[in-house]
């Protein structure tokens, strides 16, 4: 089996993807000094558009290299958006940004599809197409679905996904639009290492990237290192930036010919990506990319608002759950029976798959705990409670997402009890409410093999992206989804309510569980 260690994966996190010193061949890059306009760096393919190669161009004032007035037009262009210009008889989009103290101009010839209309028209048309369905969408899922469909219409890709990060930065495809006959990735989960930490940081600052052809040959920069820094030109903000070879291999392994992605931010944090695949190489013009960026910004704002609404709704739901759970019990002759009947609510309260209530004399050595949903056996729960009773529990709560690490007797029961949220209900006697969660690997559909399996060839020591999946599976083995602050709050609130019930009915409970 492929052997990929954590060390290999930390290499991924360290690859300086903004300093790879190359561009994709779909355009030409020229960096020049702001004051003198002297060309300082140029891509090796410059002759294709500029009529002369790096040797002839370096040190020349850019105004002598470019058609008359072109640079002024680009500089006058509105903000960071693309401007359409004509260079060597080809209509191109021009983008300008600053890096390493230089101005960086990127020229990309337009495809026939886009050459007929102005950049502004293309962008405006796309934005209109993208925005109007958003305004009509009700609810987050519908919103994301509309966004995926609209983006697919604008860029013409085979598969457009909304990829959402979880707290541990592994991700899930939560909405998708695919061309008929193309495999769906909807609902699949991918490990955090598929989009390493420096890539996530870069994508937070620069929201759009296009890999128009995963097999395109990288074009080098001349000179390869800047004299001042002795490093390649920083391409963080460059649209033509070439990408990590590891990632290209990953895309090829998935059967993808082109990849385009746009960041979704919430309160300045990376919330997810619109991740788009075409099965064969396909360009997306700068204008269409910009339109998608506008969509992503609007979507992000709307998502943040929806999320706040959802959080409020979830709060309200928990509060009403507590009322349903507790109110009848207060007058109820048989609170344990009442709780049993409400098992689904009790589990929903904390998002658990099982609950054990150890109340009254059920905590005694021979009594049976009340077990609801997927839990360890009564004997295992009794032993666990005996262990818990000996422990100092800050605030009367223990929550772990790897129970097996702190309590080895249940290490082999990650199928039901990888996660434990325990609340001690009474300081004097060992009364507990215990919520259980199974290990993550059992609760999510992970994408170990979304398309083609990757078998490392013998003697091939390089890290294979799909092999990272096995590492993740190892990492998540024995671990549940972590308990959220809201889960803990809900458990504490239930404790407050249950304590009253327990005290009132201790005697009756004791009889019941005998
Ligand atoms: C980048 N990885 C990315 C990107 C995506 C993914 C979307 C952004 C670049 C792009 O738009 O293609 C991952 N793509 C996915 C996922 C899905 C998808 C999860 O469509 C699911 C549907 N990748 C690995 C491993 C490494 C790795 C093991 O699997 C490291 C060794 C690296 N991924 C990696 C790197 C980048 C990346 C370095 C940055 C590429 C760049 O921008 O230069």
Boltz pocket constraint, residues with backbone or C-beta under 6 A from the ligand:
constraints:
  - pocket:
      binder: B
      contacts: [[A, 8], [A, 9], [A, 11], [A, 12], [A, 13], [A, 15], [A, 17], [A, 161], [A, 163], [A, 171], [A, 173], [A, 185], [A, 190], [A, 191], [A, 193], [A, 194], [A, 195], [A, 196], [A, 199], [A, 209], [A, 211], [A, 242], [A, 243], [A, 244], [A, 246], [A, 247], [A, 250], [A, 259], [A, 260], [A, 261], [A, 273], [A, 275], [A, 276], [A, 463], [A, 464], [A, 465], [A, 466], [A, 468]]
      max_distance: 6.0
